[in-house]
Amino acid sequence: MSIAPYWVSAFLDFGPGDLDRGIAFWRDVTGFEVSAPRGETDQFATLVPPDGDDYLRVQHLDDGPGRIHLDLHVEQPTIAAEAAVELGGHVLVRHEAGYVVLRSPGGLVFCFVGHPAARRPAAATWPDGHRSQVDQVCLDVPPSSYDVEVAFWRGLTGWDLTEVDEREFERLQPPDSHPLRWLVQRLDHEQLAVTAHLDLATDDRDAEVARHVALGATEVARHEWWTVLTDPVGTTYCITRRPPR
């Protein structure tokens, strides 16, 4: 059974003591406003774009390292969760608020939620004229779980899979109305679980990297098509040479 989400949001989950610095950095990187906190312990907030619907959110974790997790927006979260279990996922929490927390076969945490959203925000234009936008999530999958993980997400979303690089990358194809593209990376090393990171598109990579470094990021590695950075609390992400949509 395929449950295709009508929207996907990415959560920046910050470890103990990292929330304020993490929020401040991603607020400035995106140009979005920060909502009032919510949740039982004010652990959640939303990065609100100036136009369109939100798709980036933040969470404070009580323990453990920071991470990215995904919210898949569907009409009926409980039914979607049952489909995920049939495909090899595992339910972690069925919350009384209506959302369901799960883990993919390879260990990536994600949620089914019912929040409405439909309008993809525009890219930001910065004072020097260049543009950028967080527009992609990349699943980082160890070789031993790659085939099972890709089959799970294909079955769950019903999205087509296209090859980008025969050794390393494939792309799941959500509708163009979605705010986040999906890239799947076959890692060249093993790790305990599938992880995810965010990518930005920009029409001037050098200017965008310099802007992030000025805001507190650290440049880690530069490749032909992307630059790897970490934010001030250690979250890894990439700035790519893809122009924003």
N, C-alpha and C positions, 0 to 999 in steps of 0.2 A: 504494500500500500504506500503510495506517495503522497506526502503532505507538503505542498509547495508553499513556503512562506510568502506573504505579500509585502514584507519589509524585513530587514535585518538591522539590528543595532549592535554596536560593539561596546562592551564595558571595559574600561580601564580600571582594573582592580588593584588598589594600592595597599601595600603591606603596612603594618603598624608604624605610625609616626610619619608616613609618607604622603598622607592625603593632601594636606595644604600645599606642599610644594608641587605635587603632581597636578593638582587642579590648576594652580596658577600658571604652570608651564603650558598645559594643553589649552587653557583659555587664551593665552597670548598667541600660541601657535595657530589656532584655528580662527581667532577673532570672534569666538562665540561668547555669549553671556553664560553665567553659571546660575542655575535655578536655586531656589531655596532647598535645603536638605529635606529628605523624607525617609521613611522607614522607622522601624521600632526604636532604633538608636541613632537616627539621623545619618545612617550609613550610605545613603544613596543621594546622588544629585545628577542633573542633566546639563550637558553643554548645549545651549539653545542657539541655533543659527539665526541670523537676522531675517532670513526668508526660508520657506520650506519647512519640512518637519524634522525634528531632531533624530539623530542616529548615533550619537556618541554620548555615553553616560559614564559615571564614575561610581566606585564603591570603595568603602574602607573595609579592609579585612582585619579581623581580630588577631589572626596569626598567619604565619606562612609568608612566602615571597609573593610579590606582585605578579600579575598575569593579565592576559586578555581573555574574556569569555564573551560569548555571543548570545544575543536574544533573537530568536526566530519568532516573528509576529504571525500568528495564525488565527483562524476563526475559532477553533476549539482546541485549546491547549491540551486538555486531558486525552482527547482522541488522537491528537498528534503524538503525544507521549507513548500511547499504546503502539502506534505504528513504529516509533523509534525502537521500542523494546523488541518488536518482531524482527527488526533489522539488525539487532545486536547491541543496541544502546542499553543503558542502565539508569533507572530512576533513582535520584538521590533524595529529593524532597518534593512532596506534593503540598504546596503552600495553600493555606486557607484563603489567601488573597486571589487565588485562581491560577497562578503560574506554576510551572513544573520545572524543576532543576534536574538535569540529566548529565550523563557522561557518555561520550561516544565510545566505540569499541577500543580506540586507541588512547582514551583518557582525557579528551578535551571536554571541559565543562561548558554546557550551554543550557539555555532556558527556552521553553515555549511560553509566550506571553500573548495577550490579546489586545494590546494597546493599538489604537488606530493610527495610521500614518500612510501618506501616499505621495507627498510632494518632495522631490529631491532638491536639496538646496544648491544654489549656485556656488562656484568657486569664489574665494576671496581675492580681491585685487589690493596689492600692497602699495605704499607710497611711491616706490620706484617704478610702478607700473606692471611688475610681474605678478602672476597669479599662482595660487596653489590651493590644494584641497586634500583632506584625508578622504581617499576614495577606494581603498582596497584593503581587504583582510587576506593575509597569507597564512595558510595552515602549514606548519612545519612538522613533517611526518617522518619518523624514523623508518628505515628500510624494512624492518621486520613486520611492521603493521601497515605498510603503505597500501597494498591492494585491498585489504579489508576496510581500511578507513575511507578510501576513495569510493568503494562500492556502497558503503553506508551513506555517505553524503549524496551520492547520485540517487540512491533509492529513496532517501528521505525527501529530497527537494524535487526530484524529477527533472533537474536541469541537465542540459547537454554538457559533455566533457570534451574539451579540445586540447590537443597537444601544443605546447609552447616550445618546449625543449625536450628532445627525446631522452635525455639523461636526468633532467632535474625538475622541470616544471610542467604542470598541466593546469588548465583553467576550467572551472565550473562557470556556466553562463546563466546568471540570473537575468530577469527582465531588465531592460535598460532604465526603467523607472526606479530601480533600486539604487540606494546611495553608495553601496559597497560592491565593488567587483570581488570575485573570489579566485585566488590563486592557490594552488597546492604545490608545495615543494617537497621533493624526496630528498631528505637529508643524506649526507654522506657518512653519518655516524649514528650510532644508537643513542637514545635517551629514554628516560622512564616513561614518558607520555607524549602524546601529540600536544604541541603548543601553537600559539598563533601570535602574529604581530601585525601592526598596521603599516600601510604604505601611503605616502602622499604623492600626488601627481603635481607637476609644476612645469611652467614654460621657461624657467630659468633656474636650473639646478644649483649653480654656483651661488646665486643670490639667495635662494631659499636655504641652502645649507648654512650660509653665513648668518642669516636671520636666526636660525635655530641655535647656532652656537652662541650668538649674542644673548639669547634668552636662557642659556644655561645648559644646552645639550653638549654632548661630547661626540666628535666624529670618530668612528671606530674603523671603518674600512671604506675604500672607494673602488667601485667596479665600473665597467663601461656604461651600464644602464642604470645603476642605482648606487646610492651612498648609504651605508649603515651607520646609525647613530644610536646613542642612548640618551634618554631624558635625565633630568637631575636626580631621579630616584632609581635609575638603572633599567627602565623599560626600554627594550630594544625596538627600533622601528626603522623604516627606510624612506628616503626621498628618491623618487625615480624620475627619469627623463620623459615619462609619458605626459603629454599636455592634458590639463584638466578638461573634462567634458563641458 
